[in-house]
Amino acid sequence: MGAQARNERIVELLEPVLAEAGLDLEAVELTPAGKRRVLRVIVDSDKGVDLDTVGEVSQEVNEALDASDVMGELPYVLEVTSPGVDRPLTLPRHWRRSRGRLVKVSLVEGGNLTGRVIESDDQGVILDVKGRTRVLAYDTIAKAKVEVEFRREADTDAAD
């Protein structure tokens, strides 16, 4: 079985298990690691994902994988995790979950902009770019990701 077909089968197997737990399957990554493989299952939800949830869902994912033949005979290590901050924003739910966050956007027509997510829906996003509102349809965005902020302006105002 090819890597693409295996990943598709893993997704088909795990999506319902994760949906029952209130989680979205964001990605499946299967990589070689010496004589075994690492299966990384990346999950998220509108409420975020805490360690307790990861622990509970890891057991359910492991049971579903063991009950199927999708992983074949070679040993593997299962990692269930949430997306990192450097995950690209590619789906409307990614934008919804990034409300209030600073994002860097590369436009299809060229150029970049950085702004704070005010609102989003299934068609696009509204950003605050240097105090001005900018409405972008998703099809005008080549790529986007959340910018890491160590200290937001609102945080410094509260300390004064």
C-alpha atoms as one frame of an Amber mdcrd trajectory, in Angstrom:
protein
   0.000   0.000   0.000   1.383   3.404  -0.968   1.930   6.189   1.567  -0.922
   8.300   0.162  -3.413   5.406   0.288  -2.314   4.473   3.829  -2.742   8.065
   5.050  -6.214   8.221   3.463  -7.195   4.957   5.199  -5.863   6.252   8.530
  -7.882   9.460   8.108 -11.055   7.507   7.251 -10.528   5.289  10.301  -9.740
   8.050  12.802 -12.028  10.942  11.787 -15.168   9.358  13.317 -13.295   8.385
  16.510 -12.022  11.941  16.932 -15.349  13.549  15.960 -17.035  11.587  18.752
 -14.535  13.170  21.156 -15.354  16.642  19.743 -12.065  16.954  17.869 -11.092
  17.690  14.277  -8.364  15.640  12.616  -5.983  18.269  11.256  -3.252  16.019
   9.861  -1.734  12.553   9.861   2.039  12.214   9.443   3.738   8.823   9.164
   7.538   9.015   9.182  10.279   6.385   9.433  12.313   6.363  12.659  15.004
   3.673  12.548  13.404   0.218  12.521   9.967   1.566  13.327   7.716   4.434
  12.317   6.179   7.419  14.073   2.493   8.084  13.447   1.693  11.667  14.445
  -2.021  12.443  14.659  -2.679  16.174  14.926  -6.027  17.157  16.462  -7.735
  20.437  17.358 -11.069  21.887  18.452 -12.684  25.279  18.917 -11.939  24.999
  22.642  -8.341  23.939  22.102  -6.875  20.625  23.205  -5.576  19.968  26.712
  -3.349  17.134  27.935  -6.242  15.208  29.502  -8.072  15.177  26.174  -4.917
  14.083  24.341  -4.464  11.215  26.795  -8.048  10.022  26.487  -8.172  10.261
  22.723  -4.736   8.615  22.350  -6.144   5.445  23.888  -9.176   5.508  21.573
  -6.970   6.135  18.514  -4.641   3.308  19.549  -7.578   0.895  19.938  -9.000
   1.857  16.527  -5.604   1.342  14.864  -5.054  -2.006  16.615  -8.489  -3.229
  15.510  -7.634  -2.514  11.855  -4.820  -3.630   9.558  -4.050  -0.127   8.312
  -0.619   0.074   9.993   0.560  -3.311   8.722   3.118  -5.432  10.565   5.932
  -2.921  11.158   6.049  -1.443  14.682   5.139   2.185  15.188   4.982   4.835
  17.890   1.754   6.814  18.174   1.854  10.534  18.972  -1.383  12.470  19.365
  -0.788  16.199  19.549  -2.297  19.610  18.844  -1.081  21.851  16.010   1.879
  24.108  16.645   1.658  27.859  16.288   3.455  27.651  12.951   0.622  25.633
  11.376  -0.629  27.264   8.166  -4.147  28.683   8.216  -5.806  26.756   5.385
  -9.402  26.133   6.477 -12.170  28.422   7.751 -12.009  26.712  11.179  -8.305
  27.633  11.452  -9.214  31.289  10.965 -12.131  31.058  13.425  -9.802  29.614
  16.062  -7.302  32.421  15.417  -9.701  35.251  16.252  -7.786  37.998  18.046
  -4.405  36.626  16.923  -1.854  38.395  14.775  -1.393  36.698  11.386   0.974
  37.128   8.456  -0.690  36.730   5.062   0.885  36.269   1.633  -1.517  37.331
  -1.112  -2.045  35.473  -4.400  -1.584  38.764  -6.285   1.742  39.286  -4.501
   2.734  41.104  -1.372   2.325  40.397   2.313   0.389  41.933   5.127   0.197
  41.433   8.855  -2.987  42.018  10.794  -5.128  40.857  13.673  -8.078  38.536
  12.929 -11.290  40.380  13.786 -13.773  37.934  12.321 -14.043  35.118   9.792
 -16.654  32.959   8.078 -16.726  30.305   5.341 -15.818  32.826   2.590 -13.085
  34.940   4.132 -11.567  36.870   6.969 -11.645  40.431   8.290  -8.311  41.728
   9.558  -7.278  44.845  11.435  -4.176  45.988   9.550  -2.576  48.969  11.328
  -5.974  50.240  12.486  -7.697  49.765   9.110 -10.178  47.005   8.339  -9.186
  44.697   5.495 -11.598  42.083   4.111  -9.961  39.128   2.334 -11.622  36.241
   0.534  -9.806  32.969   1.179  -9.099  32.516  -2.549  -6.985  35.714  -2.490
  -4.704  34.279   0.210  -1.711  32.248  -0.986  -0.648  31.323   2.548  -1.069
  32.528   6.099   0.077  31.677   9.599  -0.194  32.995  13.118   2.642  35.239
  14.238   4.091  34.438  17.640   3.548  37.302  20.082   5.440  37.263  23.325
   3.688  40.319  24.709   0.555  41.878  23.268  -0.132  45.598  23.587  -3.293
  44.888  25.605  -1.142  42.917  28.079   1.244  45.842  28.602  -1.630  48.317
  29.060  -3.080  46.193  31.871   0.266  46.224  33.698   0.436  50.050  33.854
